[in-house]
């Protein structure tokens, strides 16, 4: 499970967006790297309807459902930071991390992200990154293990 996060899957936006648009961008970035098929966005929407993927500490991790595992071609991550924030069902979100895990790999990926985002200092460091490259560097040590 190495290199699930690629530089081309990291974005920073100065403004805000809707939850739906944020999920779409997360899915599109995963699709662009070949991690998922076009069906994956619908799987993310289905998951969000049953349970919110808001995790706390300004983080949401949209991902598909177990029933749509066939839409995942390989494990991958997409990371989008919205400096203007996203209203995630009433919760403030800055980071939207799309996850696609082949087999059970999503559990390890989720664990690494949860550890990173549990520390307010780490979240502040990620918010301070001035470019997608800097944000990628700050994240890749944790998730590309």
N, C-alpha and C positions, 0 to 999 in steps of 0.2 A: 504494500500500500504506500508506495513512494510517489512523490510529486503529484498529489491530488490537486494541488493549487498551482496554477500557471499564471504568469504575469499578465497574459492577455485576458484573464478572467477577473481582474481587479479593476474597479472603477471608483472614482470619487466625483460626486456631484455637489455643487455649491448650494443648490436649492432643495426643495422637498418634492415628494410625489405621493401618489396614493398607494395603498397596500397592494392593490391589484397590479399596478404598473411596476412596483418594486419586485413582486413575484415574477412578473413576465420578464423583466430584465435578468433576474437571477437564472431563470430557466433558459432564456436565450443565450446567455453566456455559457451555460453548461452544454447546450446544444452545439454552439460554435466550436467547442473543443472536442466534440465527438463523444462526450460522456453520456448523453441522453438523446432520445428521439424527440420529435416534435410533440408527442403525446404527453411528455413529462409536465408541461405547464398545467394541463387539465388535472393531472395527478396531484400537483401541489395545491390546486384550488380545492380538490376533493378533501385532502388532508385538513386544510384550513377550515373547511365547513364543519368538520367533526371535532377538531381540537385546535386551539390557537398555537402557533409555533413561536409565539413571543416567549423569550426565555428570561427576561429581566436584564438589568444593566444595559439598556439601549440596544438589545440584540434580538433579532428574529432569525430563525433558521427554517425557512420553508423547504419542505421536501415532500416526496410523493408517498403514496400508500403502499402497503405490502401487496395489494392486488395489482399494482402496476409496475412490479419489478422488471417486467420485460422491456419497459421503456428505458431502463438503465443499461448502457453498453459497457461502461467502465466507471470506476469510482472517480468522482471529481468534485470540485468546490468552485463556487463563484462568490466573490466578495464585493459588495457595493456599499459605499459609505455615502449617506445623504446628510450633508451638513445642515440642511434645513429641516431635517427630520421627516419621519413617516408616522402617521397616526395608524397604529396597528391595533385596531379594535379598541381604541381608547388608551392604549399604552404608547409612550414615546419611544421610537426606534431610530437609531442612527445607522446601525450596521445590519445589513440584510445578507446573510450567508446562505446561499443555495447549496444543498448537499445532495449528491447522488452516490449511494454506496452499493457496490456490487456484493451480493451475498450479505454477510453480516458486517462488512467493513464500515458501514455507516455508524455503527455503535462506537468503534474506536475513534472515528473522526469527530463524532459528537462529543465524546469524552474530552478530547484534546481542546476543542473549542470552548467547552464549558469551563475547563480549568483556566484557560487564558482569560475568559470574560468574567471570571469570579473575582478577579483582582482589579479594583478601581484604578490603581496605578497603571496597569496594563491597558485598560480601556482608554485612559487619558493619553497614553503613549500612542495608541492606534488613532485616536482622534487628532493628535498633533502631527501625524504624518502629512507632509506637504505635497506628496505626489503618489500616484498608484505604485510606482517602483518602491518608494519608501514604505508604503503600507504592505506591499508584497513581502519585502524583506523582514518587516516586523512580525508578519504572520507565518511565513514559510518555515521558520525554525520550529514552530509548534505543530504545524499540520503536515509538513512534508518530512516526517520522521522516517 
